[in-house]
Amino acid sequence: MTGPLLVSLYIFVLAIFVGFEVISKVPPLLHTPLMSGANAISGITVVGALISAGAGHSGASTLLGLIAVILATINVVGGFLVTDRMLEMFKKEGRGDRPVAPPT
């Protein structure tokens, strides 16, 4: 029992170090687009949380699965909102605001 637990803990700690090193090398200009895209892509966690919640093993696993669904959905929606806000910064002002005059 302790063997698989130690291997899982070892992989988790290595993932923390690798993730920290990768993110710390990203320039500040690219950090927001990278993170918003990663949050949007993390919709796969919603699927995993739904599977966990619907497995029906016990009441505790269903409750934890429900909490996971809620948190993963907040993460995905937040990623899309940040991406939308970021894309709004690149739109040119005045474009599409004025009606086009009919040709005479």
N, C-alpha and C positions, 0 to 999 in steps of 0.2 A: 504493500500500500504506500509506503513512504518513497519507493523508487519512482513511480510515475509522478508523484507530487513534487519531488525534488527536480525532476526533469522539467516539469511544467513551470516551476518557479524559476529555474535557470533560464529557460527560453523567455519568460516574461521579463526578467531583469535585463537580458541581452537586448530585447526589443526596446526597452526604455532607453538604453544607452545609444543604440543605433538610431532610434527616432530623434533623440535629442541632438545627436551629431548631424543628422541630415537637415533638420529644421534650422539649426544654428548656422548652417552654411548658406541658407537662402537669403538673397539680398532683400532689404526691407521693401523695395518696390514690388517685388514679386510675392511677398508673403501673403498679402490679402487675397489675391487671385488664387493662389495655391490652396490656401485654407478654405476658401469658400467653395472651390471645386471639390476638395476632399470631403467637405461636409455634405455636399450634394450627392456625391458618389456613395457616401456611407449609408445610402438607403438599403443596402443589403443587410445592414444590422436590423432594420425593421422586419425583414423577412425572418431572420434568425430569432428575433424576439417573439414574433407571432408563432413560430414553431414551438418555442419554449413555453409560451403561455398556453398553447392549445394541446400540449402533450398530455395533460391531465394526470401527471404522476402524483401530485399532492397539492393541497391548498397553498402551501408556501411557494412551490414552484410556479403555480399559476399567478400568484400575487407578484412574485419577482418578475415573471414574464410580462405582466401588465405594466409594471413600472418600467421595464426595459423598452416596451413598445412606446410608452409616453415619452421617455427621454430620447429615444432614437428619432422619433417623429419631430420633436423640438429641434434636434440637431439638423435634420434634413431641411426643415422649413427655414431655420436660421441661415443655413448655407445658401438657400435660394434667395432669401431676402438680402443678404450681404452681396451676393452676385448681382442682383438687380440694382441695388444702390450703387455698386461700383460701375456698372454699365451706364447708368444715368449720367455719370460724370463725363463720359465720352461723347454724349450726344451734343450736336451743335445747337446753339440757341437760335431761335428764329426759324428753324427748319420745320415746316409743316404747321406752323402756328397761323400763318396768314393764308386766307383763301386765295386761290389762283384766279386771276382775272380772266374772263372768257376772251378769246381772240376776237378782234373787231374787223 
